[in-house]
Amino acid sequence: MAKVLMKGNEAMALAAIKGGCDAFFGYPITPQNEIPEYLSYHMKKEGRVFVQAESEVAAINMVYGAAGAGARVMTSSSSPGIALKQEGISYLAGSELPCVILSVMRGGPGLGGIQPSQGDYNQITRGGGNGDYHVLAFAPETLQETVEIVKQSFDLADYYRNPVMIAVDGLIGQMMEPVDVETSVPKKTIPPKDWAAEGKSGERGKRNTVVSLHLDPYMLEKHNFALKKKYDEMVDNEQRFETIQTDDAEIVIVAYGTVARIARTAIEALRRDGVKVGMIRPISIWPFPEKAFATLGEQSHTLLTVEMSLGQMLQDVKLANNGKRTVRFYGRAGGVVPDSKEIIKEVYDALGRQSS
Amino acid sequence: MLLGHYGSGKSEIAVNLAIQKQRNYLVDLDIVNPYFRSRSARALLERHGVHVVESTIENASGSDLPYISAQGRRPFIDSTLNAVYDLGGSHAGAKLLMQYVDLVKTFDEIDVLLVVNIFRPETANADQIIQLIDTLEAVGQFPITGLINNTNMLNETDEAMIFQGERVLQTVSKQKNIPIRYTIVEETIKTTRDFCGEQLSLTRYLAKQWL
């Protein structure tokens, strides 16, 4: 199919339909409202399920129910709404239920504001729910990449039997860009969902149960080890990143999402000035793409982490760097988007030089 | 008055028209979108002598409260003022027009223009566009008097795409007897073709370069 011009939120919603989403449960919150709005009529047209729940908590528990019955399900929200869903996300991970969660981040903490932010990095990568669990989390940069990741995420969720989160800042939700929603994406082989509680215990001859409750500590520990094995597999196989002009880079910017877009503009300008600068762009944020840092040459002496938050991804960059290079940080918060000029200044500061 | 599906480009066109046509007022009636609203070009517009009317709580970029200042009525009352009205997307945005219907002395002085980009999936063909016209006229209670061809793919736009949009809009124009008033061509695009209506060179003020 030819490209169309879409708004980020609409494109994610359409990608979910293309990815085989059977049911959507959500509750409105700015700046992601176009997702439920779009799905409210398009899911019905496709003969699928759309429910506007009475709250975010209700929506995530509906996701639990439908996922437990074997359906491909999705919910979406923005920062404080995702916070409300954390209990349900922990239960989904604990019960090994696949689902897709779209997180369109705005300024926080608390109710915060409605302008774009990346302040939920820790919420997403460390998890706000209880227990030893992770969600597989991606943070795309363009609408095309977002669409392709949303489409794949239903397969990834089913393959790992785990929640998958796609996190974008509000700008990617609200911006427009040409997209082709029909491009092919990698597929996983999904075993039949013989674990699902879909109401066929009569035919099957045994009852399936979906629980996260294991009262025997040794049984629960065994369950935890089994989950850990899946997370280790994700760390091995699902790290995604892009390196941009890092071959000769002395200074390497680390940025994702909208900030990576702005950093590209900064890099173009700096390269015109003869500054050897590149970028590591994490696409997966959990697992964090530590493999990317092993690709850097000896000439890369400084990493500059730039975020629309105040040093959250910075911790992962420091862990991946393991003390090897100087790590610097620049961040804006609360819905303020950095300008490319601010990044350019930070690069010159890091090099101890003035802009020419 | 600029109407259209959301994402059709109304706000960028509103800002450009207000500046190029030296309007006194730009009335931003968008209570649907949280970002990329014409009011965010306020400083620029004021420099060009365009007064921006927005929410009753002015300069609150973080607010999506649906309050519209009563100043939006002034151009209907004071006939020396001319204005551009930028509506929010789709039928929900067009509803806000109803509040002005009773103030209209004559429709002759009001252009109600539908902004269309055929690369938006909800307005991709003549049937969808005609359906949108019928819905917006029913909801807003203002007759649509002209079409704006804003067919674009942002940075990937070329002349052939604009022409492709023009052909679709010509069908709409014939069926609904509504002229194409403007064709929008971003300033970065070179054209040799003579498009329908007035060609309006567009500067992107709301979407930044990296968008």
HADDOCK unambig.tbl for C-alpha pairs under 7 A between the chains (distance, minus, plus):
assign (segid A and resid 4 and name CA) (segid B and resid 119 and name CA) 4.98 0.50 0.50
assign (segid A and resid 4 and name CA) (segid B and resid 120 and name CA) 6.00 0.50 0.50
assign (segid A and resid 4 and name CA) (segid B and resid 121 and name CA) 6.41 0.50 0.50
assign (segid A and resid 5 and name CA) (segid B and resid 119 and name CA) 5.38 0.50 0.50
assign (segid A and resid 5 and name CA) (segid B and resid 120 and name CA) 5.16 0.50 0.50
assign (segid A and resid 5 and name CA) (segid B and resid 153 and name CA) 6.08 0.50 0.50
assign (segid A and resid 6 and name CA) (segid B and resid 120 and name CA) 6.41 0.50 0.50
assign (segid A and resid 7 and name CA) (segid B and resid 7 and name CA) 6.94 0.50 0.50
assign (segid A and resid 31 and name CA) (segid B and resid 34 and name CA) 6.71 0.50 0.50
assign (segid A and resid 113 and name CA) (segid B and resid 62 and name CA) 6.08 0.50 0.50
assign (segid A and resid 114 and name CA) (segid B and resid 62 and name CA) 5.64 0.50 0.50
assign (segid A and resid 115 and name CA) (segid B and resid 62 and name CA) 6.23 0.50 0.50
assign (segid A and resid 174 and name CA) (segid B and resid 35 and name CA) 6.81 0.50 0.50
assign (segid A and resid 177 and name CA) (segid B and resid 154 and name CA) 7.00 0.50 0.50
assign (segid A and resid 178 and name CA) (segid B and resid 153 and name CA) 5.90 0.50 0.50
assign (segid A and resid 261 and name CA) (segid B and resid 210 and name CA) 6.08 0.50 0.50
assign (segid A and resid 262 and name CA) (segid B and resid 210 and name CA) 6.03 0.50 0.50
assign (segid A and resid 265 and name CA) (segid B and resid 210 and name CA) 6.68 0.50 0.50
